[in-house]
Amino acid sequence: MKLHVSVNGVGKVLEVNPHATLLDVLREDLLLTGTKRGCDEGECGACTVLVDGEGVDSCIVAAHSVNGCQIETVEGLESPGGELSRLQRAFVETGAVQCGFCTPGFLMTLTAFLRENSTPTADEIRYAMAGNICRCTGYAQIVDAVLRATTDASR
């Protein structure tokens, strides 16, 4: 089947398997491997991408269901000049990136969250990221990164 989408601002027309997930299309057809395959059940958040601005677990989204949509992946967060987003920089500065496997999902979840709430509290951040699992950081550094990114943004 034909799939018409915009991925990180670039229009794409693809021939995809009718049973493919959005994760399959991103990783296998478009070679955007920043989105990680974790649980394949929508439980861990490693595969989170934005569809029309909303965070979704791409492992459980049928590719055909996003026809005509705008998809944002972690590869689209940096500026055209290659500069990391404020949130990406804050992740690096606070040690929120450890093994890195969960990082793309957290970045996408929190990017969508910060578009809605640019001055969150630590509790609001914890609630927003509840659908993402990290086995390395203990989450404190991730909360610190979001607070740093929002503090830096207000300066």
Secondary structure, 3 states (H helix, E strand, C coil): CEEEEEECCEEEEEECCCCCEHHHHHHHHCCCCCCCCCCCCCCCCCCEEEECCEEEEHHHCEHHHHCCCEEECHHHCCCCCCCCCHHHHHHHHHCCCCCCCCHHHHHHHHHHHHHHCCCCCHHHHHHHCCCCCCCCCCCHHHHHHHHHHHHHHHC
